[in-house]
Amino acid sequence: MNRRNLTLLAVGLSLVIAAALFYLTNNSISDGASAVQNATAESSNPAGTSIVRAAEAESPQKPRAVPPEVNPADYTTAPKPHTEEGRLVKIWADRQLSDSEKVERFLALFHELPDHGKKIAMDYATQLIKDDDYLRQRPRLLRMANTDELREVVMLDMLTRDDGIKMPSLVELMKTPSQITKSEAREILEAFLEKDYGDDPNQWDGPVRQWVAENQDI
């Protein structure tokens, strides 16, 4: 083999060896870069995160809290329907009943009620009695008002009436057996007439009628 052929053979082997080295070098660099990327990904997603997620997936969901039932009647100052006061308020608020029907209901229940309930029933009834029906109801009210507290309710209502009703009614109130009620009614009459006619109601009857006649149109 001549020298020229040997030279070409040597050059060809050199190229083959260079190509092999280039290939091996590139594969090594690529493997190293992949290894670095995998290591970075693993470090950014620690094993603890996977464990937590697995635990959350396996743990049962907690049931939603159910608020306790609330009865509005427990948080109001209005009287309870089952109480005596509640029964009276129900009658008072019943729009299906006329005022006169409510009065009859209150007075019909009167003797069944305790003292506190009687006072409420009397107060409601007197408020609903109209002036044109008051003289008819007055004897009944005075008869049922058998305590100083009940007589006070009746007297306070009298003071809201027209003079022609109020003044004679105060004279009638003086006929009750309570000395307290007599004294209070007498003091009120004296303030209007500007004169004291004594403790006897009959002594007040004429002067009161005259006062009403003189002041009726004022």
C-alpha positions as CSV (number, residue, x, y, z in Angstrom):
1,M,0.0,0.0,0.0
2,N,1.4,3.3,-1.0
3,R,1.8,6.3,1.3
4,R,-1.2,8.2,-0.2
5,N,-3.6,5.4,0.7
6,L,-2.2,5.2,4.2
7,T,-2.8,8.8,4.7
8,L,-6.4,8.6,3.6
9,L,-7.0,5.7,5.9
10,A,-5.6,7.6,8.8
11,V,-7.8,10.6,8.1
12,G,-10.9,8.4,7.9
13,L,-10.2,6.7,11.2
14,S,-9.6,10.1,12.8
15,L,-13.1,11.2,11.6
16,V,-14.8,8.1,12.9
17,I,-13.1,8.4,16.3
18,A,-14.1,12.2,16.5
19,A,-17.7,11.4,15.6
20,A,-17.9,8.7,18.3
21,L,-16.5,11.0,20.9
22,F,-18.9,13.8,19.9
23,Y,-21.9,11.4,20.2
24,L,-20.8,10.1,23.6
25,T,-20.3,13.6,24.9
26,N,-23.7,14.9,23.9
27,N,-25.5,11.9,25.5
28,S,-23.7,12.4,28.7
29,I,-24.7,16.1,28.8
30,S,-28.4,15.3,28.1
31,D,-28.5,12.7,30.8
32,G,-27.0,15.1,33.3
33,A,-29.5,17.8,32.4
34,S,-32.5,15.4,32.8
35,A,-31.1,14.3,36.1
36,V,-30.9,17.9,37.3
37,Q,-34.5,18.7,36.2
38,N,-35.8,15.6,38.0
39,A,-34.0,16.5,41.1
40,T,-35.4,20.1,41.0
41,A,-38.9,18.8,40.5
42,E,-38.6,16.4,43.4
43,S,-37.3,19.1,45.7
44,S,-40.1,21.5,44.9
45,N,-42.8,18.8,45.6
46,P,-41.7,17.3,48.9
47,A,-42.9,13.9,49.9
48,G,-44.9,15.5,52.8
49,T,-47.3,17.1,50.4
50,S,-48.2,13.8,48.9
51,I,-48.8,12.3,52.3
52,V,-51.0,15.2,53.4
53,R,-53.1,14.9,50.2
54,A,-53.4,11.2,50.6
55,A,-54.6,11.7,54.2
56,E,-57.1,14.3,53.2
57,A,-58.5,12.0,50.5
58,E,-58.9,9.1,53.0
59,S,-60.4,11.1,55.9
60,P,-64.2,11.3,55.9
61,Q,-65.8,14.8,55.5
62,K,-67.1,16.4,58.6
63,P,-70.9,16.9,58.7
64,R,-72.1,20.5,58.5
65,A,-73.1,22.1,61.8
66,V,-76.9,22.4,62.2
67,P,-78.1,25.5,64.1
68,P,-80.4,24.8,67.0
69,E,-84.1,25.4,66.5
70,V,-85.2,28.8,67.9
71,N,-88.7,29.5,69.3
72,P,-89.4,33.3,68.8
73,A,-91.8,33.2,71.7
74,D,-88.9,32.5,74.1
75,Y,-87.3,35.8,73.1
76,T,-90.2,38.2,73.3
77,T,-91.7,40.3,76.1
78,A,-95.2,39.6,74.9
79,P,-97.3,37.3,77.2
80,K,-97.3,33.6,76.3
81,P,-100.6,32.4,74.7
82,H,-101.2,29.8,77.4
83,T,-101.1,32.3,80.3
84,E,-104.0,34.2,81.7
85,E,-102.6,37.4,80.4
86,G,-102.0,35.8,77.0
87,R,-105.7,34.9,76.8
88,L,-106.7,38.4,77.5
89,V,-104.3,39.9,75.0
90,K,-105.7,37.5,72.4
91,I,-109.2,38.8,73.0
92,W,-108.0,42.4,72.9
93,A,-106.3,41.9,69.5
94,D,-109.1,39.8,67.9
95,R,-110.2,41.9,64.9
96,Q,-113.3,39.7,64.4
97,L,-114.9,41.0,67.6
98,S,-116.5,44.3,68.2
99,D,-115.6,46.4,71.2
100,S,-118.8,45.6,73.0
101,E,-118.2,41.9,72.4
102,K,-114.7,42.2,73.8
103,V,-116.1,43.9,76.9
104,E,-118.5,41.1,77.5
105,R,-115.7,38.5,77.1
106,F,-113.5,40.3,79.5
107,L,-116.2,40.7,82.2
108,A,-117.4,37.1,81.6
109,L,-113.8,35.8,82.4
110,F,-113.4,38.2,85.3
111,H,-114.3,35.8,88.1
112,E,-112.1,33.0,86.8
113,L,-109.0,35.1,86.9
114,P,-106.4,35.7,89.6
115,D,-106.1,39.2,91.1
116,H,-103.5,40.3,88.5
117,G,-105.6,39.0,85.7
118,K,-108.7,40.7,87.1
119,K,-107.0,44.0,87.0
120,I,-105.9,43.6,83.4
121,A,-109.4,42.4,82.4
122,M,-111.0,45.4,84.1
123,D,-108.6,47.8,82.5
124,Y,-109.2,46.4,79.0
125,A,-113.0,46.4,79.5
126,T,-113.2,50.0,80.8
127,Q,-111.1,51.2,77.9
128,L,-113.5,49.7,75.4
129,I,-116.7,50.9,76.9
130,K,-118.1,53.9,75.0
131,D,-119.5,56.9,76.7
132,D,-123.0,56.2,75.4
133,D,-122.9,52.7,77.1
134,Y,-121.0,53.7,80.2
135,L,-124.0,54.5,82.5
136,R,-125.5,51.1,81.7
137,Q,-122.2,49.3,82.5
138,R,-121.3,51.5,85.6
139,P,-123.3,49.5,88.3
140,R,-121.7,46.3,87.0
141,L,-118.2,47.7,87.1
142,L,-118.6,49.1,90.6
143,R,-120.0,45.8,91.8
144,M,-117.1,43.8,90.3
145,A,-114.5,46.3,91.5
146,N,-114.4,44.8,95.1
147,T,-110.7,45.8,95.9
148,D,-109.0,49.1,96.1
149,E,-106.8,48.2,93.1
150,L,-109.8,47.4,91.0
151,R,-111.6,50.5,92.2
152,E,-108.6,52.6,91.2
153,V,-108.8,51.1,87.7
154,V,-112.4,52.1,87.5
155,M,-111.8,55.6,88.9
156,L,-108.9,56.3,86.5
157,D,-111.2,55.4,83.6
158,M,-113.9,57.7,85.0
159,L,-111.5,60.6,84.9
160,T,-111.2,60.2,81.1
161,R,-114.9,60.5,80.5
162,D,-117.1,63.5,79.6
163,D,-117.9,65.7,82.7
164,G,-121.6,64.6,82.5
165,I,-120.4,61.0,83.1
166,K,-117.3,61.6,85.2
167,M,-118.7,63.8,88.0
168,P,-121.8,61.8,88.9
169,S,-119.7,58.6,88.6
170,L,-117.3,59.9,91.2
171,V,-120.3,60.5,93.5
172,E,-121.3,56.9,93.0
173,L,-117.7,55.8,93.7
174,M,-117.9,57.6,97.1
175,K,-120.7,55.1,98.0
176,T,-118.2,52.2,98.0
177,P,-117.2,50.7,101.4
178,S,-113.5,51.5,101.0
179,Q,-112.5,54.6,102.9
180,I,-109.5,55.0,100.6
181,T,-111.6,55.2,97.5
182,K,-114.1,57.5,99.2
183,S,-111.4,59.9,100.2
184,E,-109.8,60.0,96.7
185,A,-113.2,60.5,95.0
186,R,-114.0,63.3,97.5
187,E,-110.7,65.1,96.9
188,I,-111.3,65.1,93.2
189,L,-114.8,66.4,93.5
190,E,-113.7,69.1,95.9
191,A,-111.0,70.2,93.4
192,F,-113.6,70.6,90.7
193,L,-116.4,72.3,92.8
194,E,-113.9,74.2,94.9
195,K,-115.9,73.3,98.0
196,D,-116.1,70.3,100.4
197,Y,-119.6,68.9,101.0
198,G,-118.4,66.3,103.5
199,D,-118.2,62.5,103.7
200,D,-121.9,61.8,102.8
201,P,-122.2,61.1,99.0
202,N,-125.8,62.3,99.1
203,Q,-124.6,65.8,100.1
204,W,-122.6,65.9,96.9
205,D,-125.3,64.8,94.5
206,G,-127.1,68.2,94.1
207,P,-124.0,70.4,93.9
208,V,-122.4,68.0,91.3
209,R,-125.5,68.1,89.1
210,Q,-125.6,71.9,89.3
211,W,-121.8,72.1,88.4
212,V,-122.3,69.8,85.4
213,A,-125.3,71.9,84.2
214,E,-123.3,75.1,84.5
215,N,-120.1,73.7,82.9
216,Q,-121.5,71.3,80.3
217,D,-121.1,73.7,77.4
218,I,-117.8,75.2,78.4
